[in-house]
Amino acid sequence: MSAAPPRRRPPVVPRPFFTLAIVYIFVFFFAYAFALVTPALIEVLRAMPPGPEQQAVAEQVAREAAAGRMGLAFLLALGSVVLGVWSRKLPGFRQPR
């Protein structure tokens, strides 16, 4: 009787977990930061006519609206990524644990 050939191990496929998590945090951070600043910018858009003055005021209002809220945007982004990884909803993290 001939012996069965040895089983080959499947090839190792790299899974860039950390890099993908950093990319998701980056994307979610900018999405939440934009969402937190948008209401103030809409008020400027409605209150002023278009022009260089509107742009200057909008830049100042965006800075003031963002001050103190970037930490919140980061925590929301981090929480979204953690929740997405835990629930296996984010693409790239859907492999079984």
N, CA, C and O atoms as a MOPAC input file, in Angstrom:
PM7 MOZYME 1SCF
protein

 N      0.82600 1    -1.17700 1     0.00000 1
 C      0.00000 1     0.00000 1     0.00000 1
 C      0.87000 1     1.23900 1     0.00000 1
 O      1.90300 1     1.30900 1     0.66600 1
 N      0.42600 1     2.19200 1    -0.75300 1
 C      1.18500 1     3.43900 1    -0.78700 1
 C      0.63400 1     4.40200 1     0.26300 1
 O     -0.56500 1     4.44700 1     0.53800 1
 N      1.51700 1     5.13300 1     0.80900 1
 C      1.12700 1     6.10100 1     1.84100 1
 C      0.50300 1     7.31900 1     1.17400 1
 O      0.89100 1     7.70900 1     0.07200 1
 N     -0.44600 1     7.89800 1     1.84200 1
 C     -1.09100 1     9.10400 1     1.32000 1
 C     -0.08400 1    10.25200 1     1.30900 1
 O      0.74800 1    10.35600 1     2.21000 1
 N     -0.15500 1    11.10800 1     0.30000 1
 C      0.79000 1    12.22900 1     0.26800 1
 C      0.54300 1    13.15200 1     1.46000 1
 O     -0.58900 1    13.28100 1     1.92800 1
 N      1.59600 1    13.78500 1     1.94300 1
 C      1.41400 1    14.69300 1     3.08800 1
 C      0.48800 1    15.85300 1     2.71000 1
 O      0.50500 1    16.35500 1     1.58600 1
 N     -0.30000 1    16.24700 1     3.67300 1
 C     -1.23200 1    17.36400 1     3.44000 1
 C     -0.44900 1    18.66200 1     3.36500 1
 O      0.44700 1    18.91700 1     4.17000 1
 N     -0.79600 1    19.45600 1     2.40600 1
 C     -0.14500 1    20.75800 1     2.27500 1
 C     -0.92000 1    21.76700 1     3.09800 1
 O     -2.15000 1    21.78100 1     3.10800 1
 N     -0.18600 1    22.59200 1     3.77200 1
 C     -0.81300 1    23.65200 1     4.55200 1
 C     -1.27000 1    24.74200 1     3.60100 1
 O     -0.57900 1    25.02700 1     2.62300 1
 N     -2.40400 1    25.35500 1     3.85800 1
 C     -2.83100 1    26.45400 1     2.99400 1
 C     -1.84200 1    27.61300 1     3.09000 1
 O     -1.22600 1    27.81600 1     4.13600 1
 N     -1.68800 1    28.36700 1     2.01200 1
 C     -0.73800 1    29.48400 1     2.06000 1
 C     -1.18000 1    30.54400 1     3.06400 1
 O     -2.37100 1    30.75200 1     3.29800 1
 N     -0.21400 1    31.18500 1     3.63100 1
 C     -0.48400 1    32.25100 1     4.59900 1
 C     -0.90300 1    33.50100 1     3.82200 1
 O     -0.18900 1    33.97400 1     2.93800 1
 N     -2.05000 1    34.00800 1     4.17000 1
 C     -2.56700 1    35.21100 1     3.52200 1
 C     -2.43800 1    36.35400 1     4.52700 1
 O     -3.00800 1    36.27900 1     5.61600 1
 N     -1.70700 1    37.40000 1     4.18500 1
 C     -1.56200 1    38.50600 1     5.13300 1
 C     -2.89100 1    39.23500 1     5.31000 1
 O     -3.62000 1    39.48500 1     4.35000 1
 N     -3.17200 1    39.55700 1     6.53400 1
 C     -4.38100 1    40.31400 1     6.84800 1
 C     -3.94700 1    41.60500 1     7.53900 1
 O     -3.54600 1    41.59200 1     8.70300 1
 N     -4.03000 1    42.70400 1     6.82000 1
 C     -3.53800 1    43.97700 1     7.37500 1
 C     -4.52200 1    44.59200 1     8.36500 1
 O     -5.07600 1    45.66200 1     8.11600 1
 N     -4.73500 1    43.91400 1     9.48000 1
 C     -5.71700 1    44.34700 1    10.45900 1
 C     -5.42600 1    45.75500 1    10.97900 1
 O     -6.30600 1    46.61600 1    10.97200 1
 N     -4.20100 1    45.98700 1    11.42700 1
 C     -3.86300 1    47.27700 1    12.02900 1
 C     -3.95700 1    48.40700 1    11.01300 1
 O     -4.51700 1    49.46300 1    11.30900 1
 N     -3.41300 1    48.19300 1     9.82200 1
 C     -3.44000 1    49.23000 1     8.79100 1
 C     -4.86600 1    49.56700 1     8.39200 1
 O     -5.21500 1    50.73800 1     8.23600 1
 N     -5.68400 1    48.54800 1     8.22700 1
 C     -7.07300 1    48.77800 1     7.85800 1
 C     -7.83000 1    49.49900 1     8.96900 1
 O     -8.67200 1    50.35200 1     8.69200 1
 N     -7.53900 1    49.16500 1    10.21400 1
 C     -8.18100 1    49.85300 1    11.33700 1
 C     -7.79700 1    51.32400 1    11.35900 1
 O     -8.64700 1    52.17700 1    11.61400 1
 N     -6.53100 1    51.63800 1    11.09600 1
 C     -6.08300 1    53.03700 1    11.05800 1
 C     -6.79600 1    53.78800 1     9.93600 1
 O     -7.21000 1    54.93300 1    10.12300 1
 N     -6.94200 1    53.15800 1     8.78100 1
 C     -7.64100 1    53.80200 1     7.65500 1
 C     -9.09900 1    54.07200 1     8.03200 1
 O     -9.61800 1    55.15400 1     7.76000 1
 N     -9.76100 1    53.09500 1     8.65500 1
 C    -11.14500 1    53.30700 1     9.07200 1
 C    -11.25700 1    54.43300 1    10.10300 1
 O    -12.17300 1    55.25100 1    10.01700 1
 N    -10.35200 1    54.48800 1    11.06400 1
 C    -10.38800 1    55.55800 1    12.06400 1
 C    -10.21600 1    56.91000 1    11.37700 1
 O    -10.91700 1    57.86800 1    11.70400 1
 N     -9.29200 1    56.99100 1    10.43400 1
 C     -9.04600 1    58.22200 1     9.68700 1
 C    -10.30000 1    58.67200 1     8.93500 1
 O    -10.67800 1    59.84200 1     8.99500 1
 N    -10.93700 1    57.74900 1     8.23300 1
 C    -12.13200 1    58.08100 1     7.44800 1
 C    -13.29000 1    58.48100 1     8.36000 1
 O    -13.95800 1    59.48700 1     8.11900 1
 N    -13.52300 1    57.69400 1     9.40400 1
 C    -14.61300 1    58.02700 1    10.31900 1
 C    -14.34900 1    59.34300 1    11.04000 1
 O    -15.28300 1    60.10900 1    11.27600 1
 N    -13.09000 1    59.62200 1    11.39400 1
 C    -12.76500 1    60.88000 1    12.06600 1
 C    -13.15600 1    62.07600 1    11.20100 1
 O    -13.81000 1    63.00200 1    11.68200 1
 N    -12.76100 1    62.06100 1     9.93200 1
 C    -13.10100 1    63.18200 1     9.06600 1
 C    -14.60000 1    63.27000 1     8.80400 1
 O    -15.14400 1    64.36700 1     8.67100 1
 N    -15.26200 1    62.13700 1     8.72800 1
 C    -16.72300 1    62.15900 1     8.54500 1
 C    -17.40500 1    62.78500 1     9.76100 1
 O    -18.28400 1    63.63300 1     9.60900 1
 N    -17.00600 1    62.37300 1    10.96900 1
 C    -17.61300 1    62.93700 1    12.17700 1
 C    -17.22100 1    64.39900 1    12.37600 1
 O    -18.05000 1    65.20500 1    12.79900 1
 N    -15.98200 1    64.75000 1    12.08000 1
 C    -15.55500 1    66.14700 1    12.21200 1
 C    -16.36500 1    67.03200 1    11.26800 1
 O    -16.81400 1    68.11300 1    11.65000 1
 N    -16.54500 1    66.56900 1    10.03900 1
 C    -17.34500 1    67.33600 1     9.08300 1
 C    -18.79200 1    67.44000 1     9.55300 1
 O    -19.41200 1    68.49600 1     9.43000 1
 N    -19.32900 1    66.35600 1    10.08600 1
 C    -20.70900 1    66.37300 1    10.57100 1
 C    -20.87700 1    67.32400 1    11.75800 1
 O    -21.93500 1    67.93300 1    11.90900 1
 N    -19.85400 1    67.45900 1    12.59800 1
 C    -19.95000 1    68.35900 1    13.74500 1
 C    -19.81700 1    69.82900 1    13.35800 1
 O    -20.33200 1    70.69400 1    14.06700 1
 N    -19.14400 1    70.12800 1    12.25900 1
 C    -18.91800 1    71.50900 1    11.83900 1
 C    -19.98800 1    71.98500 1    10.85100 1
 O    -20.21500 1    73.18800 1    10.72600 1
 N    -20.63200 1    71.07700 1    10.16300 1
 C    -21.58300 1    71.42700 1     9.10500 1
 C    -22.71700 1    72.34400 1     9.55900 1
 O    -23.01800 1    73.29200 1     8.83400 1
 N    -23.36700 1    72.13100 1    10.70600 1
 C    -24.47000 1    73.03300 1    11.08000 1
 C    -24.05000 1    74.50500 1    11.17100 1
 O    -24.80400 1    75.38800 1    10.76300 1
 N    -22.86700 1    74.76900 1    11.69700 1
 C    -22.39400 1    76.15000 1    11.79300 1
 C    -22.12800 1    76.72700 1    10.40800 1
 O    -22.40100 1    77.90100 1    10.16000 1
 N    -21.59900 1    75.91100 1     9.51100 1
 C    -21.33300 1    76.39500 1     8.15700 1
 C    -22.62100 1    76.64600 1     7.38100 1
 O    -22.67300 1    77.55100 1     6.54800 1
 N    -23.64600 1    75.86800 1     7.64200 1
 C    -24.93700 1    76.08700 1     6.97400 1
 C    -25.53900 1    77.41800 1     7.41800 1
 O    -26.13100 1    78.13500 1     6.61100 1
 N    -25.38700 1    77.74600 1     8.69600 1
 C    -25.88100 1    79.04100 1     9.18100 1
 C    -25.19200 1    80.19100 1     8.47000 1
 O    -25.84600 1    81.16700 1     8.10100 1
 N    -23.88300 1    80.09600 1     8.27000 1
 C    -23.14100 1    81.14700 1     7.56300 1
 C    -23.61400 1    81.22900 1     6.12000 1
 O    -23.77900 1    82.32100 1     5.57600 1
 N    -23.82900 1    80.08300 1     5.50600 1
 C    -24.28900 1    80.04300 1     4.12100 1
 C    -25.63600 1    80.73300 1     3.95700 1
 O    -25.86100 1    81.43700 1     2.97300 1
 N    -26.52100 1    80.53500 1     4.91000 1
 C    -27.85600 1    81.14800 1     4.83300 1
 C    -27.84100 1    82.63000 1     5.20900 1
 O    -28.66100 1    83.39900 1     4.70800 1
 N    -26.93000 1    83.03400 1     6.07600 1
 C    -26.94300 1    84.39900 1     6.60100 1
 C    -26.19800 1    85.40500 1     5.73900 1
 O    -26.49200 1    86.59800 1     5.79900 1
 N    -25.23500 1    84.95000 1     4.93400 1
 C    -24.39600 1    85.89600 1     4.19100 1
 C    -24.46500 1    85.63600 1     2.69700 1
 O    -24.63800 1    84.49800 1     2.26200 1
 N    -24.33000 1    86.70000 1     1.91500 1
 C    -24.25600 1    86.51100 1     0.46400 1
 C    -22.89000 1    85.93700 1     0.08000 1
 O    -21.90600 1    86.15100 1     0.78900 1
 N    -22.82700 1    85.21300 1    -1.03600 1
 C    -21.54300 1    84.63800 1    -1.46400 1
 C    -20.50700 1    85.72700 1    -1.73500 1
 O    -20.83100 1    86.83300 1    -2.16700 1
 N    -19.27400 1    85.38200 1    -1.47100 1
 C    -18.17900 1    86.32200 1    -1.70500 1
 C    -17.01200 1    86.04000 1    -0.79200 1
 O    -17.03300 1    85.08300 1    -0.01800 1
 N    -15.98600 1    86.87900 1    -0.88300 1
 C    -14.79700 1    86.66600 1    -0.04800 1
 C    -15.08300 1    86.84200 1     1.44400 1
 O    -14.45600 1    86.19200 1     2.28100 1
 N    -16.03000 1    87.71900 1     1.77300 1
 C    -16.37000 1    87.90800 1     3.18600 1
 C    -16.99800 1    86.64600 1     3.75500 1
 O    -16.71000 1    86.25100 1     4.88500 1
 N    -17.86500 1    86.01300 1     2.95500 1
 C    -18.49500 1    84.78200 1     3.40400 1
 C    -17.44800 1    83.69400 1     3.63900 1
 O    -17.53300 1    82.94600 1     4.61300 1
 N    -16.46900 1    83.60900 1     2.75400 1
 C    -15.42800 1    82.60000 1     2.91700 1
 C    -14.61600 1    82.84600 1     4.18200 1
 O    -14.31400 1    81.90700 1     4.91800 1
 N    -14.26300 1    84.09900 1     4.43700 1
 C    -13.49700 1    84.42000 1     5.63400 1
 C    -14.29400 1    84.09800 1     6.90300 1
 O    -13.76400 1    83.52000 1     7.85200 1
 N    -15.56500 1    84.47900 1     6.90500 1
 C    -16.41100 1    84.19700 1     8.06600 1
 C    -16.59900 1    82.69400 1     8.23000 1
 O    -16.58300 1    82.18800 1     9.35200 1
 N    -16.77600 1    81.97600 1     7.12400 1
 C    -16.96200 1    80.52700 1     7.19300 1
 C    -15.72300 1    79.83300 1     7.75300 1
 O    -15.84400 1    78.88300 1     8.52600 1
 N    -14.53800 1    80.29700 1     7.37400 1
 C    -13.31100 1    79.71700 1     7.91600 1
 C    -13.21800 1    79.95300 1     9.42200 1
 O    -12.84800 1    79.05400 1    10.17800 1
 N    -13.55600 1    81.16900 1     9.85000 1
 C    -13.50900 1    81.48200 1    11.28600 1
 C    -14.54500 1    80.67500 1    12.06000 1
 O    -14.25300 1    80.14800 1    13.13400 1
 N    -15.74800 1    80.57900 1    11.51900 1
 C    -16.81000 1    79.81500 1    12.18600 1
 C    -16.43600 1    78.33900 1    12.25400 1
 O    -16.69400 1    77.68600 1    13.26500 1
 N    -15.83100 1    77.80100 1    11.19200 1
 C    -15.41900 1    76.39000 1    11.19200 1
 C    -14.36300 1    76.13700 1    12.26200 1
 O    -14.40800 1    75.11900 1    12.95300 1
 N    -13.41000 1    77.06500 1    12.39900 1
 C    -12.38600 1    76.91300 1    13.44500 1
 C    -13.02200 1    76.93000 1    14.83300 1
 O    -12.68500 1    76.11300 1    15.69000 1
 N    -13.94300 1    77.86700 1    15.04700 1
 C    -14.59800 1    77.96500 1    16.35400 1
 C    -15.47000 1    76.74700 1    16.63800 1
 O    -15.50800 1    76.25600 1    17.76600 1
 N    -16.17300 1    76.25900 1    15.61200 1
 C    -17.03000 1    75.08800 1    15.80500 1
 C    -16.20800 1    73.83400 1    16.04400 1
 O    -16.63600 1    72.94100 1    16.77600 1
 N    -15.02900 1    73.75700 1    15.43300 1
 C    -14.18700 1    72.57600 1    15.58900 1
 C    -13.42300 1    72.58000 1    16.90600 1
 O    -13.04300 1    71.52200 1    17.40800 1
 N    -13.20000 1    73.75100 1    17.46000 1
 C    -12.43500 1    73.83500 1    18.70900 1
 C    -13.15800 1    73.06100 1    19.80900 1
 O    -14.32200 1    73.32200 1    20.11200 1
 N    -12.45900 1    72.12500 1    20.38600 1
 C    -13.04000 1    71.35100 1    21.47300 1
 C    -13.86000 1    70.15700 1    21.02700 1
 O    -14.24600 1    69.33700 1    21.86000 1
 N    -14.13300 1    70.03600 1    19.75300 1
 C    -14.95500 1    68.92200 1    19.28000 1
 C    -14.14500 1    67.85100 1    18.55200 1
 O    -14.68500 1    66.79900 1    18.21100 1
 N    -12.88400 1    68.09900 1    18.31600 1
 C    -12.08300 1    67.11600 1    17.58700 1
 C    -11.82900 1    65.86900 1    18.43400 1
 O    -11.72400 1    64.76300 1    17.90400 1
 N    -11.73000 1    66.05200 1    19.74700 1
 C    -11.61100 1    64.89500 1    20.63600 1
 C    -12.85700 1    64.03300 1    20.57300 1
 O    -12.77800 1    62.80500 1    20.56000 1
 N    -14.01500 1    64.69100 1    20.53300 1
 C    -15.27200 1    63.96600 1    20.40900 1
 C    -15.34400 1    63.22700 1    19.07500 1
 O    -15.79900 1    62.08500 1    19.01900 1
 N    -14.89500 1    63.87700 1    18.00600 1
 C    -14.89000 1    63.22200 1    16.69500 1
 C    -13.96900 1    62.00700 1    16.70700 1
 O    -14.30100 1    60.97600 1    16.12300 1
 N    -12.81600 1    62.11600 1    17.36700 1
 C    -11.90400 1    60.97900 1    17.44200 1
 C    -12.50100 1    59.84300 1    18.25600 1
 O    -12.39400 1    58.68100 1    17.86500 1
 N    -13.12800 1    60.16200 1    19.38400 1
 C    -13.74400 1    59.11700 1    20.20300 1
 C    -14.89300 1    58.43600 1    19.46300 1
 O    -15.05900 1    57.22000 1    19.55600 1
 N    -15.68100 1    59.21200 1    18.73500 1
 C    -16.75100 1    58.62000 1    17.93200 1
 C    -16.18100 1    57.71100 1    16.84400 1
 O    -16.71300 1    56.63000 1    16.59100 1
 N    -15.10500 1    58.15100 1    16.20500 1
 C    -14.47000 1    57.33600 1    15.15700 1
 C    -13.91500 1    56.04900 1    15.74700 1
 O    -14.11600 1    54.96900 1    15.19100 1
 N    -13.22400 1    56.16200 1    16.86000 1
 C    -12.65400 1    54.98600 1    17.50300 1
 C    -13.75400 1    54.02500 1    17.94300 1
 O    -13.63900 1    52.81400 1    17.75400 1
 N    -14.80700 1    54.56000 1    18.52200 1
 C    -15.93600 1    53.72000 1    18.93200 1
 C    -16.61800 1    53.05300 1    17.75400 1
 O    -17.02900 1    51.89700 1    17.85100 1
 N    -16.74300 1    53.76300 1    16.64500 1
 C    -17.36000 1    53.17600 1    15.45600 1
 C    -16.53200 1    52.02100 1    14.91100 1
 O    -17.07700 1    50.99400 1    14.50700 1
 N    -15.21200 1    52.19300 1    14.90100 1
 C    -14.33900 1    51.12600 1    14.39900 1
 C    -14.37800 1    49.92700 1    15.34500 1
 O    -14.46500 1    48.78600 1    14.89200 1
 N    -14.31500 1    50.17000 1    16.63400 1
 C    -14.36700 1    49.06900 1    17.59600 1
 C    -15.68700 1    48.31800 1    17.46200 1
 O    -15.70200 1    47.08700 1    17.43600 1
 N    -16.78000 1    49.04300 1    17.37900 1
 C    -18.08700 1    48.40200 1    17.23000 1
 C    -18.20000 1    47.65900 1    15.89700 1
 O    -18.76300 1    46.56600 1    15.84300 1
 N    -17.66900 1    48.24500 1    14.82500 1
 C    -17.70200 1    47.59500 1    13.51700 1
 C    -16.86400 1    46.33600 1    13.45600 1
 O    -17.24500 1    45.36500 1    12.80300 1
 N    -15.71600 1    46.34300 1    14.13800 1
 C    -14.86800 1    45.14200 1    14.18200 1
 C    -15.53300 1    44.07300 1    15.04100 1
 O    -15.57300 1    42.90100 1    14.66900 1
 N    -16.05000 1    44.48500 1    16.18100 1
 C    -16.68800 1    43.53000 1    17.09000 1
 C    -17.90000 1    42.86800 1    16.45700 1
 O    -18.10300 1    41.66400 1    16.61600 1
 N    -18.70600 1    43.63900 1    15.74000 1
 C    -19.91700 1    43.08900 1    15.11500 1
 C    -19.64900 1    42.51700 1    13.72200 1
 O    -20.55800 1    41.99300 1    13.07800 1
 N    -18.40700 1    42.61800 1    13.26300 1
 C    -17.98500 1    42.10000 1    11.95300 1
 C    -18.77800 1    42.72200 1    10.80200 1
 O    -19.13600 1    42.03100 1     9.84800 1
 N    -19.04600 1    44.00800 1    10.89200 1
 C    -19.78500 1    44.71300 1     9.84800 1
 C    -18.87100 1    45.44500 1     8.87100 1
 O    -19.27000 1    45.70200 1     7.73600 1
 N    -17.66900 1    45.78000 1     9.28400 1
 C    -16.75900 1    46.53000 1     8.41700 1
 C    -16.08600 1    45.59800 1     7.41100 1
 O    -15.60400 1    44.53000 1     7.79000 1
 N    -16.04500 1    45.98200 1     6.14500 1
 C    -15.33600 1    45.16500 1     5.16400 1
 C    -13.86100 1    45.02700 1     5.54300 1
 O    -13.21600 1    46.00200 1     5.93000 1
 N    -13.35000 1    43.83400 1     5.43000 1
 C    -11.97900 1    43.55300 1     5.80500 1
 C    -11.85400 1    42.93200 1     7.18000 1
 O    -10.80800 1    42.38200 1     7.52300 1
 N    -12.91000 1    43.01600 1     7.96800 1
 C    -12.91600 1    42.43700 1     9.30500 1
 C    -13.99800 1    41.36900 1     9.45300 1
 O    -14.41600 1    41.05100 1    10.56600 1
 N    -14.44000 1    40.83000 1     8.35000 1
 C    -15.55900 1    39.87900 1     8.39000 1
 C    -15.12000 1    38.43400 1     8.53500 1
 O    -15.97600 1    37.55000 1     8.55600 1
 N    -13.82300 1    38.14800 1     8.63600 1
 C    -13.37100 1    36.78800 1     8.80300 1
 C    -13.77000 1    36.29300 1    10.18400 1
 O    -13.89200 1    37.08300 1    11.12000 1
 N    -13.97200 1    34.99300 1    10.31200 1
 C    -14.32500 1    34.47200 1    11.64000 1
 C    -13.18600 1    34.68100 1    12.62900 1
 O    -12.01400 1    34.69400 1    12.25300 1
 N    -13.54000 1    34.84100 1    13.87000 1
 C    -12.54000 1    35.07300 1    14.91300 1
 C    -11.77700 1    33.82400 1    15.21500 1
 O    -10.89100 1    33.83300 1    16.07000 1

